[in-house]
């Protein structure tokens, strides 16, 4: 079928999807979206479209993409969504449409084994812990059996194991064309396969890596394409801000130390001053981390340059890095690995000097610290012009789609940040029956979020609700600190249901446990607000502590606020509020994932009813009955929701 075939026919009652999927339910919004995307591909336009949960946006863009003769790149937000799209959704749509197109998935280099670094790690077993040595052996054995070197296939090791950094590469430590294992490199093989693709599935980080390479004239990672379809497009402005700036982390510096030591011990070994210098650099990294403070925080960088002790440690680290660079230059001719380390040290030194000087008015310099390290950031205050310059490198149609792009049916917030004025925009609401299947509980008499008693009050309201729905709850927090305090409170309370806490295991493992247990309570922040899909009664309640406003002291927000004020704008109205509305829409979107799902949404922030801007949030949420009294919530649960003893209602309808 050519792309000109009506999407209303293909996705309609008499179409192939209705014929092959028993429970397929034709949706006008899905058909309209597919038709609009088909027109965009034909006319080489730019389309921005919001499709509420249940519209079926994945099928709405896959159908015209597969029916077209265009080469298509589809970019999505995370590796998990990338896997789902490539391994599940694409094969289903291709089979139903009976089309034969070359579909390929490409991930970033950190997702593939680096044979050279795996070999080097194996030769340095004595320098690793017994656990890491065992893991390296197991990875080596698995790699000999792997067809593609994609580390997602090595399920015996946790994805957050520190050993992965020893056996995968980064843009900094890759030897490129000088690598002795180039012919067997999984990254090279994956990128070659991508060049042959009719439909290529990537993630946003890989897309921006390609943008930077093209802009700098260093070639490209991705093949030429006729169209770019950007799913989860609400993430693009923040990712663009990261990529269009610079960052220097203690981890990058430590990896330089470790890789330089490994290469030196393997090849040279006759320059004792080099090992001593690496030891001093290692100490200087630790000293700088100490000078940045003990607590986890994000702060502006300029005050650091006004602290004598911090500047002394900065200068010391700069001197040590300069000396390492000097010694590596002398050693570079001895091996490709040492030469690569010298080039890395030169790049890191150049980047470090940016933060020592910090005199770029178009960027904000800031830092964040964790228990074990730090990251220094230089972030552009305005990314619109830069993003437009990158878009010009692609002579393609563009489709930006997400369930959360608009605020009050306006896309201005999104289009202004990316400079997308003039793009076509469309909005389709969720077809789910929120009014009958869900309710929004706004507990009364809650203290202000700034009150010291807010968290305890929130939990005192939450626990009876959790008991009423028999577990089966997400508690979503706006900060890690609140999450940890809540976890301690609930553990002391001895809840009747299994408790899962973000950070105790990888996200996917926690979600799998949550689904299998069927009556668990999961505490999460950040990554659990979006990209999480739990259908059926296992998730019957979502509780959100506060409206997800950016922290007023956040350094990037402060800098952007100052710029807006200079231009006559209102930072709260024009930036902070729309960002928070979109984030809240994502969190609320976790509750109803299927047409037969039911559930309770509780938002504990009293500002929804006490502040005038609360109405803006409420108007942007799905239309649900609003309840203020707990007794009415109990009645809703009794009338509308299954119990744990009931057989779970699972829907096979294909809503993606």
Secondary structure as the mmCIF struct_conf table of DSSP 4:
data_model
#
loop_
_struct_conf.conf_type_id
_struct_conf.id
_struct_conf.beg_label_comp_id
_struct_conf.beg_label_asym_id
_struct_conf.beg_label_seq_id
_struct_conf.end_label_comp_id
_struct_conf.end_label_asym_id
_struct_conf.end_label_seq_id
TURN_TY1_P TURN_TY1_P1 UNK A 3 UNK A 4
BEND BEND1 UNK A 5 UNK A 5
HELX_RH_AL_P HELX_RH_AL_P1 UNK A 7 UNK A 10
TURN_TY1_P TURN_TY1_P2 UNK A 11 UNK A 11
BEND BEND2 UNK A 12 UNK A 12
TURN_TY1_P TURN_TY1_P3 UNK A 13 UNK A 14
BEND BEND3 UNK A 15 UNK A 15
HELX_RH_AL_P HELX_RH_AL_P2 UNK A 16 UNK A 20
TURN_TY1_P TURN_TY1_P4 UNK A 22 UNK A 23
HELX_RH_AL_P HELX_RH_AL_P3 UNK A 28 UNK A 43
TURN_TY1_P TURN_TY1_P5 UNK A 44 UNK A 44
STRN STRN1 UNK A 46 UNK A 51
TURN_TY1_P TURN_TY1_P6 UNK A 53 UNK A 54
BEND BEND4 UNK A 55 UNK A 55
HELX_RH_AL_P HELX_RH_AL_P4 UNK A 57 UNK A 67
BEND BEND5 UNK A 68 UNK A 70
STRN STRN2 UNK A 72 UNK A 76
BEND BEND6 UNK A 77 UNK A 78
HELX_RH_AL_P HELX_RH_AL_P5 UNK A 79 UNK A 84
HELX_RH_PI_P HELX_RH_PI_P1 UNK A 85 UNK A 89
HELX_RH_AL_P HELX_RH_AL_P6 UNK A 90 UNK A 97
TURN_TY1_P TURN_TY1_P7 UNK A 98 UNK A 98
STRN STRN3 UNK A 103 UNK A 105
HELX_RH_3T_P HELX_RH_3T_P1 UNK A 109 UNK A 111
STRN STRN4 UNK A 112 UNK A 113
HELX_RH_AL_P HELX_RH_AL_P7 UNK A 115 UNK A 123
TURN_TY1_P TURN_TY1_P8 UNK A 124 UNK A 124
HELX_RH_3T_P HELX_RH_3T_P2 UNK A 125 UNK A 127
BEND BEND7 UNK A 128 UNK A 128
HELX_RH_AL_P HELX_RH_AL_P8 UNK A 130 UNK A 145
BEND BEND8 UNK A 147 UNK A 148
STRN STRN5 UNK A 150 UNK A 150
HELX_RH_3T_P HELX_RH_3T_P3 UNK A 151 UNK A 153
TURN_TY1_P TURN_TY1_P9 UNK A 155 UNK A 156
BEND BEND9 UNK A 157 UNK A 157
TURN_TY1_P TURN_TY1_P10 UNK A 159 UNK A 160
TURN_TY1_P TURN_TY1_P11 UNK A 162 UNK A 163
HELX_RH_AL_P HELX_RH_AL_P9 UNK A 164 UNK A 167
STRN STRN6 UNK A 168 UNK A 168
TURN_TY1_P TURN_TY1_P12 UNK A 171 UNK A 173
HELX_RH_3T_P HELX_RH_3T_P4 UNK A 176 UNK A 178
TURN_TY1_P TURN_TY1_P13 UNK A 180 UNK A 181
HELX_RH_3T_P HELX_RH_3T_P5 UNK A 182 UNK A 184
HELX_RH_AL_P HELX_RH_AL_P10 UNK A 186 UNK A 195
TURN_TY1_P TURN_TY1_P14 UNK A 196 UNK A 196
BEND BEND10 UNK A 198 UNK A 198
STRN STRN7 UNK A 199 UNK A 203
HELX_RH_AL_P HELX_RH_AL_P11 UNK A 204 UNK A 216
TURN_TY1_P TURN_TY1_P15 UNK A 217 UNK A 217
BEND BEND11 UNK A 218 UNK A 218
BEND BEND12 UNK A 221 UNK A 222
BEND BEND13 UNK A 226 UNK A 226
STRN STRN8 UNK A 227 UNK A 230
BEND BEND14 UNK A 231 UNK A 232
HELX_RH_3T_P HELX_RH_3T_P6 UNK A 233 UNK A 235
HELX_RH_AL_P HELX_RH_AL_P12 UNK A 236 UNK A 243
TURN_TY1_P TURN_TY1_P16 UNK A 244 UNK A 244
BEND BEND15 UNK A 245 UNK A 245
STRN STRN9 UNK A 246 UNK A 249
HELX_RH_AL_P HELX_RH_AL_P13 UNK A 250 UNK A 267
HELX_RH_AL_P HELX_RH_AL_P14 UNK A 272 UNK A 291
TURN_TY1_P TURN_TY1_P17 UNK A 292 UNK A 292
BEND BEND16 UNK A 294 UNK A 295
STRN STRN10 UNK A 297 UNK A 300
BEND BEND17 UNK A 301 UNK A 301
HELX_RH_AL_P HELX_RH_AL_P15 UNK A 302 UNK A 305
TURN_TY1_P TURN_TY1_P18 UNK A 306 UNK A 306
HELX_RH_AL_P HELX_RH_AL_P16 UNK A 308 UNK A 331
HELX_RH_3T_P HELX_RH_3T_P7 UNK A 332 UNK A 334
HELX_RH_AL_P HELX_RH_AL_P17 UNK A 336 UNK A 357
TURN_TY1_P TURN_TY1_P19 UNK A 361 UNK A 362
STRN STRN11 UNK A 363 UNK A 369
BEND BEND18 UNK A 371 UNK A 372
STRN STRN12 UNK A 374 UNK A 380
BEND BEND19 UNK A 381 UNK A 381
HELX_RH_AL_P HELX_RH_AL_P18 UNK A 384 UNK A 391
TURN_TY1_P TURN_TY1_P20 UNK A 392 UNK A 393
BEND BEND20 UNK A 396 UNK A 396
STRN STRN13 UNK A 397 UNK A 402
BEND BEND21 UNK A 403 UNK A 403
STRN STRN14 UNK A 407 UNK A 407
TURN_TY1_P TURN_TY1_P21 UNK A 408 UNK A 409
STRN STRN15 UNK A 410 UNK A 410
HELX_RH_AL_P HELX_RH_AL_P19 UNK A 412 UNK A 418
TURN_TY1_P TURN_TY1_P22 UNK A 419 UNK A 419
TURN_TY1_P TURN_TY1_P23 UNK A 421 UNK A 422
STRN STRN16 UNK A 424 UNK A 428
BEND BEND22 UNK A 432 UNK A 432
HELX_RH_AL_P HELX_RH_AL_P20 UNK A 434 UNK A 437
STRN STRN17 UNK A 438 UNK A 441
BEND BEND23 UNK A 444 UNK A 445
HELX_LH_PP_P HELX_LH_PP_P1 UNK A 446 UNK A 448
TURN_TY1_P TURN_TY1_P24 UNK A 449 UNK A 450
BEND BEND24 UNK A 451 UNK A 451
TURN_TY1_P TURN_TY1_P25 UNK A 452 UNK A 453
HELX_RH_AL_P HELX_RH_AL_P21 UNK A 454 UNK A 468
TURN_TY1_P TURN_TY1_P26 UNK A 469 UNK A 470
BEND BEND25 UNK A 471 UNK A 471
STRN STRN18 UNK A 473 UNK A 477
BEND BEND26 UNK A 478 UNK A 478
HELX_RH_AL_P HELX_RH_AL_P22 UNK A 480 UNK A 493
TURN_TY1_P TURN_TY1_P27 UNK A 494 UNK A 494
BEND BEND27 UNK A 496 UNK A 497
STRN STRN19 UNK A 499 UNK A 501
TURN_TY1_P TURN_TY1_P28 UNK A 502 UNK A 503
BEND BEND28 UNK A 504 UNK A 505
HELX_RH_AL_P HELX_RH_AL_P23 UNK A 507 UNK A 517
BEND BEND29 UNK A 518 UNK A 519
STRN STRN20 UNK A 521 UNK A 525
HELX_RH_3T_P HELX_RH_3T_P8 UNK A 526 UNK A 528
BEND BEND30 UNK A 529 UNK A 531
BEND BEND31 UNK A 536 UNK A 536
TURN_TY1_P TURN_TY1_P29 UNK A 537 UNK A 538
STRN STRN21 UNK A 541 UNK A 544
BEND BEND32 UNK A 546 UNK A 546
HELX_LH_PP_P HELX_LH_PP_P2 UNK A 549 UNK A 551
TURN_TY1_P TURN_TY1_P30 UNK A 552 UNK A 553
HELX_RH_AL_P HELX_RH_AL_P24 UNK A 555 UNK A 566
TURN_TY1_P TURN_TY1_P31 UNK A 567 UNK A 568
HELX_RH_AL_P HELX_RH_AL_P25 UNK A 571 UNK A 571
HELX_RH_PI_P HELX_RH_PI_P2 UNK A 572 UNK A 576
HELX_RH_AL_P HELX_RH_AL_P26 UNK A 577 UNK A 588
TURN_TY1_P TURN_TY1_P32 UNK A 589 UNK A 590
BEND BEND33 UNK A 591 UNK A 591
BEND BEND34 UNK A 594 UNK A 594
TURN_TY1_P TURN_TY1_P33 UNK A 595 UNK A 596
STRN STRN22 UNK A 599 UNK A 603
TURN_TY1_P TURN_TY1_P34 UNK A 606 UNK A 606
HELX_RH_AL_P HELX_RH_AL_P27 UNK A 607 UNK A 610
BEND BEND35 UNK A 611 UNK A 611
TURN_TY1_P TURN_TY1_P35 UNK A 612 UNK A 613
HELX_RH_AL_P HELX_RH_AL_P28 UNK A 614 UNK A 619
TURN_TY1_P TURN_TY1_P36 UNK A 620 UNK A 620
BEND BEND36 UNK A 621 UNK A 621
STRN STRN23 UNK A 625 UNK A 627
HELX_RH_AL_P HELX_RH_AL_P29 UNK A 630 UNK A 640
TURN_TY1_P TURN_TY1_P37 UNK A 644 UNK A 645
BEND BEND37 UNK A 646 UNK A 646
HELX_LH_PP_P HELX_LH_PP_P3 UNK A 647 UNK A 648
#
